[in-house]
């Protein structure tokens, strides 16, 4: 029998994605004791440690990182084979109409959709933004099949699958007076122009979790449908905007804008995939969910596992 088995690769992947032995054990349906024993046995057979104990999130050694590379390749091949078998066993045709409430999601969603189109060519795929309608009721009615949202609502027959946690951050001009502050308070927005996507304010993180609880409104609200235009307005000192931290990475790396947290602890939110419960076991829906989860962590910086 080979020293390294598929179950080892699945365990290491779960440990990477959850960041702790307890949650990894739950992910692979083992007790923490059984998981620890499995990893210790593997390390003894390999003759080296795979991760550093008592760190949170878990830190992997060079050997552990190399095994994770192997896991990504092997488990991807397994998933591909399973997908092909499912397509043989089930019908390949269907409909997948997606709406996005997170309007800066394209950076990770488009690679997911490209992958999906390649493997499910006979599924009718449609993608729209949720600027002008409420997508979750449309999902419950059957008009949509999947919604990307950070604002789950209690609706019949709707499941919410958490993808990741992100921090909502404020983008400022490098020369903005607030740039000197360590973090922002609700009162800092009283005289500010806040640039947002054209949706109701109660659907935006900064209002739901920061300004509304404090009973504060910005001096002015300006709308833009394009993230790039929002960044141009911010960089030129015409206002500030609040977006997920990963959506701002490109612009901060180029020193186009700077970012600040909302409050000393920051405002952290979760992004979900919302689907109808009776579609959960659909083969191509399961494939999309799995691919989306993996694509997020491959393409985005600053996000955390939803379980942390």
C-alpha positions in Angstrom: 0.0 0.0 0.0 1.3 3.5 -0.8 2.3 5.7 2.1 0.2 8.6 0.8 -3.4 7.8 0.3 -6.3 9.9 -1.0 -7.7 10.2 2.5 -4.5 11.9 3.6 -4.8 14.4 0.8 -8.4 15.2 1.7 -7.5 15.6 5.3 -4.6 18.0 4.6 -6.9 20.0 2.2 -9.6 20.2 4.9 -6.9 21.4 7.4 -5.8 24.1 5.0 -9.3 25.3 4.3 -10.6 25.3 8.0 -7.3 26.3 9.7 -7.8 24.0 12.7 -7.8 20.3 13.6 -11.2 20.4 15.2 -13.0 21.9 12.2 -10.9 19.7 9.7 -12.0 16.6 11.6 -15.7 17.7 11.2 -15.1 18.4 7.5 -13.8 14.9 6.8 -16.2 13.2 9.3 -13.6 12.0 11.8 -13.1 12.6 15.5 -10.3 14.9 16.3 -8.4 12.0 17.9 -8.7 9.9 14.7 -7.6 12.8 12.5 -4.6 13.6 14.7 -3.6 9.9 14.7 -3.9 9.7 10.9 -1.7 12.7 10.5 0.9 11.5 13.0 1.0 8.1 11.4 1.6 9.7 8.0 4.3 12.0 9.4 6.1 9.0 10.9 6.0 7.1 7.7 7.3 10.1 5.7 9.9 11.0 8.3 9.0 14.7 8.6 6.5 17.1 10.0 3.7 18.3 7.7 2.5 21.3 9.8 3.4 23.2 12.9 1.3 22.3 16.0 -0.4 24.9 18.2 -0.7 27.6 15.4 -4.0 29.1 14.4 -4.6 29.1 11.5 -2.4 26.0 11.0 1.0 26.7 9.3 2.3 24.1 7.0 6.0 23.0 6.6 7.7 22.8 3.2 6.8 19.1 3.1 3.2 19.9 4.0 3.0 22.5 1.3 4.3 20.1 -1.3 1.7 17.5 -0.3 -1.0 20.2 -0.6 0.2 20.8 -4.2 -0.2 17.1 -4.9 -3.6 17.1 -3.2 -4.8 20.0 -5.5 -3.7 18.0 -8.6 -5.0 14.6 -7.5 -8.3 15.7 -6.0 -9.0 17.9 -9.1 -8.5 14.8 -11.3 -10.8 12.8 -9.0 -13.5 15.5 -9.3 -13.1 15.6 -13.0 -13.6 11.8 -13.3 -16.6 11.9 -11.0 -18.1 14.8 -13.0 -17.8 12.8 -16.2 -19.3 9.7 -14.6 -22.2 11.8 -13.3 -22.8 13.2 -16.8 -22.9 9.7 -18.1 -25.4 8.6 -15.4 -27.6 11.7 -15.5 -28.8 14.1 -18.2 -26.3 16.8 -19.2 -28.9 19.4 -20.0 -30.5 21.9 -17.7 -30.8 25.6 -16.7 -28.7 27.7 -14.4 -29.7 31.3 -14.1 -27.5 33.3 -11.7 -27.9 36.7 -10.1 -25.2 38.6 -8.3 -25.8 40.8 -5.3 -22.1 41.2 -4.6 -21.4 43.5 -7.5 -17.6 43.1 -7.4 -17.7 39.3 -7.7 -16.6 38.9 -11.2 -12.9 38.5 -10.4 -13.5 35.0 -9.0 -17.0 34.2 -10.5 -15.9 34.5 -14.1 -13.2 31.7 -13.8 -15.8 29.6 -12.1 -18.3 30.2 -15.0 -15.6 29.5 -17.6 -14.9 26.2 -15.9 -18.6 25.4 -15.7 -19.2 26.1 -19.4 -16.3 23.8 -20.3 -17.7 20.9 -18.4 -21.4 21.4 -18.7 -21.8 22.8 -22.3 -25.5 21.8 -22.6 -26.6 23.6 -19.5 -28.2 27.0 -20.3 -26.3 29.6 -18.3 -27.4 33.1 -17.8 -25.8 35.7 -15.5 -27.2 39.1 -14.4 -26.5 41.7 -11.7 -29.2 42.5 -9.1 -29.2 46.2 -9.4 -32.8 46.6 -10.3 -34.7 43.8 -8.6 -34.7 41.6 -5.4 -33.1 38.3 -6.4 -33.8 36.1 -3.4 -37.6 36.2 -3.8 -37.0 35.6 -7.5 -35.0 32.5 -6.5 -37.8 31.3 -4.3 -40.3 31.7 -7.1 -38.1 29.7 -9.5 -37.2 32.6 -11.8 -33.5 32.2 -10.8 -31.5 29.1 -9.9 -28.6 30.6 -7.8 -27.9 33.9 -6.1 -24.6 35.2 -4.8 -25.4 37.3 -1.7 -24.1 38.6 1.6 -27.6 39.2 2.9 -29.4 35.8 3.6 -33.1 36.0 4.2 -35.4 33.4 5.8 -37.3 32.0 2.7 -39.0 28.7 2.2 -36.9 26.0 0.4 -33.8 28.2 0.2 -30.4 27.0 1.5 -27.4 29.3 2.0 -23.9 27.8 1.4 -21.2 30.0 2.9 -18.2 30.6 0.6 -15.9 32.8 2.7 -15.5 35.7 5.1 -14.3 39.1 4.0 -13.8 42.5 5.6 -15.7 45.5 4.3 -13.1 48.3 4.0 -13.3 51.9 3.0 -11.2 53.2 0.1 -9.8 56.7 0.5 -7.7 59.0 -1.6 -4.1 58.9 -0.3 -4.4 62.7 0.5 -7.8 62.4 2.2 -7.8 64.0 5.8 -9.1 60.6 7.1 -6.0 58.8 5.7 -4.2 59.6 8.9 -6.6 57.7 11.1 -5.9 54.2 12.2 -9.6 53.2 11.6 -12.8 55.0 10.9 -15.8 55.7 13.1 -19.4 56.3 12.0 -19.0 60.0 12.8 -16.3 60.3 10.2 -18.9 59.9 7.4 -21.1 62.8 8.5 -19.4 65.2 6.1 -18.4 62.6 3.4 -19.7 61.7 0.0 -20.2 57.9 -0.1 -20.0 56.3 -3.5 -22.0 53.1 -3.8 -23.4 50.7 -6.3 -27.0 51.7 -7.3 -28.9 49.5 -4.8 -30.9 50.2 -1.7 -28.7 51.3 1.2 -30.0 48.6 3.5 -28.4 46.0 1.2 -24.9 47.5 1.6 -22.6 46.3 4.4 -21.5 49.7 5.5 -25.1 50.8 6.2 -26.4 47.4 7.6 -23.5 46.8 10.0 -21.9 50.2 10.7 -23.8 53.4 9.9 -27.4 52.4 10.5 -26.8 51.0 14.0 -25.1 54.3 14.9 -28.0 56.3 13.4 -25.6 58.2 11.1 -26.0 59.0 7.4 -23.3 60.4 5.0 -23.6 63.9 3.8 -24.2 62.7 0.2 -24.5 59.4 -1.7 -23.3 59.0 -5.2 -23.9 56.0 -7.4 -21.7 54.1 -9.9 -22.2 50.6 -11.5 -18.5 50.2 -12.2 -15.9 49.5 -9.6 -13.2 51.1 -11.7 -15.2 54.4 -11.9 -15.7 54.3 -8.1 -11.9 54.0 -7.7 -11.3 56.9 -10.1 -13.7 59.1 -8.1 -12.1 58.1 -4.8 -8.6 58.7 -6.1 -9.5 62.1 -7.3 -10.9 63.1 -3.9 -14.6 63.2 -4.9 -15.7 60.8 -2.2 -15.1 57.5 -0.4 -16.4 54.0 -1.0 -16.8 50.8 0.9 -16.1 47.4 -0.8 -14.9 43.9 0.2 -11.2 43.9 1.0 -10.4 41.5 -1.8 -12.1 43.8 -4.4 -9.7 46.6 -3.3 -6.4 44.6 -3.5 -5.6 45.5 -7.1 -6.0 49.2 -6.4 -4.1 49.3 -3.1 -1.2 47.3 -4.6 -1.0 50.0 -7.3 -1.1 52.7 -4.6 -4.2 54.1 -6.3 -6.1 54.3 -3.0 -5.6 53.4 0.6 -8.0 51.4 2.8 -9.3 51.8 6.4 -11.3 49.4 8.6 -14.7 50.3 9.8 -14.2 50.5 13.6 -11.3 49.1 15.6 -12.3 45.5 15.0 -13.4 45.9 11.4 -16.7 44.8 9.9 -16.5 41.1 8.7 -19.2 39.6 6.6 -19.9 36.3 4.8 -20.6 35.7 1.2 -23.1 32.9 0.3 -24.4 30.9 -2.6 -28.2 30.8 -2.3 -30.0 27.9 -4.0 -33.3 26.1 -3.8 -33.1 23.1 -1.5 -34.6 20.8 -4.1 -31.8 21.5 -6.4 -29.0 20.9 -3.9 -28.3 17.4 -5.2 -28.3 18.4 -8.9 -25.0 17.2 -10.4 -24.1 20.4 -12.2 -25.2 22.5 -9.2 -22.9 20.5 -6.9 -20.1 20.9 -9.3 -20.6 24.7 -9.5 -20.6 25.0 -5.7 -17.4 23.0 -5.3 -15.7 24.9 -8.1 -16.8 28.3 -6.8 -15.5 27.6 -3.3 -12.1 26.5 -4.6 -11.8 29.3 -7.1 -12.5 31.9 -4.4 -9.5 30.9 -2.3 -7.3 30.5 -5.4 -8.0 34.0 -6.8 -8.8 36.3 -3.8 -6.5 37.8 -1.1 -7.6 38.6 2.4 -10.6 36.2 2.7 -11.1 33.6 5.5 -12.8 30.3 5.7 -16.5 30.7 6.6 -16.1 28.4 9.5 -13.4 30.5 11.3 
